[in-house]
């Protein structure tokens, strides 16, 4: 029934992203009390520069591809529709040697399709999660589970995942929560938090989970760790990232861009999945912290979340070229 042991299985939704490259002079970004916003004239016809369609993406699929390229036996547990889009996604995943036997094809349902408004080096994503029936299948016990973004109709599904983890104490959990999982709050997912080996969020997500405006990184890391995770990482975009191992706090700078970034979609997934992959390969947390920023640097040089993901040999090459100041420091 089962073949080669699975190193990591990523759980979350899969989608296709259509990148709409905006460059019209009427489009601009502004900052107000709601944060940075992209603005354009309402009711206008606004030309766009190009559209690039990227198949088989999403937090979980990105993580699965990242782990596979870095040498792990990587599997994906996800949902697709029985349409051409879904079939194309499966083809792309198999090209990257991602195990797809636990990707469910949902009859008479479309696959997820998102539109990405790409402006300058960043993007706004228009999402529409198809409501599939979520039920945890039987699957080969992996070394790691990588749990990430799922839609709002998955409360019971999270309970099933927590039950599975209780029944399989040797399986390690990495948790990179998506928007719905963040909105659920800690109490509803307390069994997941308590079972987590590695918890990864960005700074704004950490503040949302903890319902605070506090930007004190140490305080945020410590509070998140109090819910159970052994390791807590907070990323802060180009400002770098932070790690708390229960005793010590560390800062890690971003890897220097070899040239101006092209588009930053998927950089957070690349950071998180590279860190987890390093741990799954037996590397200690501080070494994983050094690996993690290299993949996002590469991803930012391409369109979409996966084209720039590196092989182990490529990541090692960049690591050997790193400047002297590229190293973690205790804070």
C-alpha positions in Angstrom: 0.0 0.0 0.0 2.8 2.4 0.9 6.0 3.1 -0.9 9.0 5.2 0.0 8.7 6.8 3.5 7.4 10.4 3.3 9.6 13.0 4.9 7.0 15.8 4.9 3.3 16.1 3.9 1.9 19.6 3.3 -1.8 20.1 4.1 -3.7 23.1 2.6 -5.5 24.4 -0.4 -4.1 24.5 -3.9 -4.8 27.1 -6.5 -3.8 28.7 -9.8 -2.7 32.3 -9.8 -3.2 34.6 -12.7 -0.7 37.5 -12.3 -2.1 40.7 -13.8 0.8 43.1 -14.2 -0.4 46.7 -13.6 1.6 49.7 -14.8 -1.0 52.3 -15.7 0.0 55.8 -14.6 -3.4 56.2 -12.9 -2.6 53.4 -10.4 -0.8 54.4 -7.2 -0.3 53.2 -3.7 -1.3 55.2 -0.7 -1.0 54.8 3.1 -3.9 55.5 5.5 -5.2 54.2 8.8 -5.9 50.8 7.1 -2.3 50.5 5.9 -0.9 50.5 2.4 -3.5 50.4 -0.3 -3.5 50.1 -4.1 -5.7 52.7 -5.7 -7.2 53.1 -9.2 -10.1 55.1 -10.6 -13.5 53.5 -10.0 -15.4 52.7 -13.1 -12.5 53.3 -15.4 -11.0 51.0 -18.1 -7.5 50.4 -16.9 -5.0 48.8 -19.3 -2.7 46.1 -17.9 0.7 45.1 -19.2 0.5 41.3 -19.2 -1.0 38.2 -17.6 1.1 35.2 -16.3 -0.7 32.1 -15.2 1.0 30.0 -12.6 -0.4 26.5 -11.8 -0.4 24.4 -8.6 0.4 27.1 -6.0 -0.8 28.1 -2.6 0.9 27.9 0.7 0.8 24.1 0.9 1.7 23.4 -2.7 4.6 25.9 -2.5 5.9 24.2 0.6 5.6 20.8 -1.0 7.5 21.9 -4.1 10.2 23.7 -2.0 10.8 20.5 0.1 10.9 18.3 -3.0 13.5 20.5 -4.8 15.6 20.5 -1.6 15.7 16.7 -1.7 12.9 15.5 0.6 10.3 12.9 -0.3 7.5 15.5 -0.3 3.8 14.9 -0.4 0.7 17.1 -0.7 -2.7 16.6 0.9 -5.0 18.9 -0.9 -8.2 19.3 -3.0 -8.7 20.1 -6.7 -11.7 20.2 -9.0 -12.3 17.7 -11.9 -11.6 20.4 -14.5 -8.7 21.1 -16.8 -7.2 23.6 -14.3 -7.0 20.8 -11.7 -5.5 18.3 -14.2 -2.9 20.9 -15.1 -2.1 21.5 -11.5 -1.4 17.7 -11.0 0.9 17.7 -14.0 2.9 20.6 -12.5 3.2 19.0 -9.1 4.4 15.7 -10.6 7.0 17.5 -12.6 8.5 18.6 -9.3 8.3 15.0 -7.9 5.7 15.9 -5.4 3.7 12.8 -4.2 0.0 13.5 -5.2 -1.7 10.4 -4.1 -3.5 12.3 -1.4 -4.7 15.1 -3.6 -8.5 14.6 -3.8 -10.3 15.3 -7.1 -13.7 16.7 -6.3 -16.4 15.7 -8.9 -18.5 18.5 -10.4 -16.4 21.2 -8.6 -13.9 23.7 -10.1 -10.4 24.1 -8.9 -9.4 27.3 -7.1 -8.4 30.2 -9.3 -7.1 33.4 -7.9 -6.2 36.8 -9.5 -3.1 38.6 -8.5 -2.9 42.3 -9.0 0.8 42.8 -9.4 2.0 46.3 -9.0 5.7 47.3 -8.6 7.3 44.4 -6.6 4.3 43.5 -4.5 0.8 42.2 -5.0 -2.8 42.1 -3.9 -4.5 38.7 -4.3 -8.2 38.3 -5.1 -9.2 34.9 -3.6 -12.2 32.7 -3.9 -11.9 29.4 -2.0 -14.1 26.6 -3.4 -16.0 24.8 -0.6 -14.8 21.2 -0.9 -15.7 18.5 1.6 -12.8 18.2 3.9 -12.1 14.8 5.5 -8.7 13.5 6.5 -7.8 10.4 4.5 -5.7 7.5 5.6 -2.1 8.2 4.6 1.4 6.9 5.3 2.8 8.4 8.5 5.3 11.1 7.6 8.2 12.5 9.6 6.7 16.0 9.4 3.3 17.6 8.7 3.3 21.1 7.3 -0.1 22.6 8.1 -1.0 25.9 6.4 -3.9 27.9 4.8 -7.3 26.3 4.7 -10.8 27.9 4.0 -13.5 28.7 6.6 -15.5 25.5 6.3 -12.7 23.4 7.9 -13.3 23.7 11.7 -13.9 19.9 12.0 -11.1 19.1 9.6 -8.7 20.8 12.1 -10.1 18.6 14.8 -9.4 15.6 12.7 -5.8 16.8 12.1 -5.4 17.2 15.9 -6.7 13.7 16.5 -4.3 12.3 14.0 -1.4 14.1 15.7 -2.5 12.7 19.1 -2.5 9.2 17.5 0.9 9.6 15.9 3.2 11.1 18.6 6.3 10.7 16.4 5.0 13.0 13.7 6.4 16.5 14.0 4.2 19.5 13.1 5.1 22.8 11.4 2.3 25.3 11.5 2.2 28.3 9.2 -1.4 29.5 9.7 -3.4 31.1 6.9 -6.0 33.9 7.2 -8.9 31.7 8.5 -6.7 29.8 10.9 -5.5 33.1 12.3 -9.1 34.4 12.6 -10.1 31.2 14.6 -7.8 32.3 17.4 -5.7 30.3 19.7 -8.4 28.7 21.9 -10.2 27.0 19.0 -6.9 25.6 17.7 -5.2 25.0 21.1 -4.6 21.3 20.4 -2.8 22.3 17.2 -0.7 25.0 18.9 0.2 22.6 21.8 1.4 20.0 19.3 3.4 22.3 17.1 7.2 21.9 16.8 7.7 25.0 14.6 5.3 27.9 14.4 5.9 30.5 11.7 4.1 33.8 11.1 4.9 37.3 9.9 4.9 40.3 12.3 1.5 41.5 11.4 0.0 38.0 11.7 1.6 37.6 15.2 0.0 40.9 16.3 -3.4 39.7 14.9 -3.2 36.4 16.7 -2.3 38.0 20.0 -4.7 40.9 19.5 -2.1 43.6 20.1 -0.4 46.5 18.5 2.8 45.7 20.4 5.8 45.4 18.1 8.2 44.1 20.8 9.5 41.0 19.0 10.7 39.2 22.1 7.3 39.7 23.8 5.5 38.4 20.7 7.8 35.4 20.4 7.5 34.5 24.1 3.7 34.8 24.1 3.3 32.6 21.0 5.6 30.0 22.5 3.5 30.0 25.7 0.7 28.2 23.7 2.9 25.2 23.1 5.3 25.6 20.0 8.8 24.4 20.7 10.2 26.9 18.1 8.6 30.2 17.1 9.7 32.2 14.1 8.5 35.7 13.1 9.4 37.1 9.7 9.4 40.8 9.0 9.8 41.1 5.2 13.0 42.7 4.1 13.8 43.6 7.7 14.8 40.0 8.5 13.4 37.4 10.8 13.5 36.3 14.4 13.5 32.9 16.2 12.8 31.9 19.8 13.9 28.4 20.9 12.5 28.6 24.4 15.7 29.9 25.9 17.3 32.3 23.4 16.1 34.9 20.9 17.8 35.3 17.5 17.7 37.8 14.6 18.6 36.7 11.1 18.9 39.3 8.3 17.5 38.8 4.8 19.9 37.4 2.2 21.1 40.3 0.0 19.3 40.6 -3.2 21.7 39.9 -6.2 19.6 42.5 -8.1 16.4 44.5 -7.5 13.5 42.1 -6.7 11.1 41.4 -9.5 8.0 40.2 -7.6 7.7 38.9 -4.0 4.7 36.5 -4.1 5.6 33.4 -2.1 8.6 34.7 -0.3 7.0 33.9 3.1 6.2 30.4 2.0 9.8 30.0 0.7 11.2 31.1 4.0 9.0 28.9 6.2 9.3 25.8 4.0 13.1 26.0 3.7 13.4 26.3 7.5 11.2 23.2 8.0 13.0 21.3 5.3 16.4 22.0 7.0 15.0 20.6 10.3 13.6 17.6 8.5 17.1 17.0 7.0 18.4 16.9 10.6 19.9 20.4 10.6 19.8 22.3 14.0 17.5 25.3 14.3 20.3 27.9 13.9 21.5 26.3 10.7 17.9 26.2 9.5 17.6 29.9 10.3 20.6 30.5 8.0 19.1 28.4 5.1 15.6 30.0 5.3 16.2 33.5 3.8 18.1 32.2 0.7 15.0 30.7 -1.1 13.0 33.9 -0.7 15.8 35.9 -2.3 15.7 33.6 -5.3 11.9 33.5 -5.5 11.7 37.4 -5.6 13.7 37.3 -8.9 10.8 35.6 -10.7 7.1 35.7 -11.2 5.1 33.6 -8.8 5.9 31.5 -5.8 7.7 28.5 -7.3 9.9 29.3 -10.3 12.8 30.6 -8.2 12.7 27.8 -5.6 16.2 26.3 -5.4 17.7 22.8 -5.4 19.9 21.8 -2.5 23.0 22.3 -4.7 21.9 25.8 -5.7 21.1 26.8 -2.1 24.5 25.6 -1.0 26.1 27.7 -3.7 24.4 30.8 -2.4 25.2 29.9 1.1 28.9 29.7 0.3 28.7 33.1 -1.4 27.1 34.8 1.6 28.7 37.9 3.0 30.4 37.8 6.4 27.5 39.7 8.1 25.0 37.1 6.9 24.6 35.1 10.2 22.3 34.9 13.1 22.9 36.9 16.2 21.4 36.6 19.7 19.3 39.5 20.8 
